[in-house]
Amino acid sequence: MKRFEAEILFLDPNDVPRGVEALAAAGCEFDIDHDAIDECGPTVFGWATGTTELDENAIGDWLLAIVDPLGGDVVQWGFAQERTAPR
């Protein structure tokens, strides 16, 4: 199992609770990025994290299948980098 992280957005803030719930049911955590601002709309950005046995290339499709029906989109993803220093 490898740890991954993915940037996910929801165009409608009202879709976020259902999206977070669906991600949690799939074993993912979702943290809203309150610093990310879309100048053209009320888009909510955040990061999903979890562990998977999937190939790195398949993570995006798997997450998209979870969030797309709920108004979400997967922007970028990959295996989490080891952090040696605090952010």
Buried (B, 14 or more C-beta within 10 A) or exposed (E): EEEBBBBBBBBBEEBBEBBBEBBEEBEBEBEBEEEBEEEEEEBBBBBBBBEBEBEEEEBBEBBBEBBEEBBBBBEEBEEBEEEEEEE
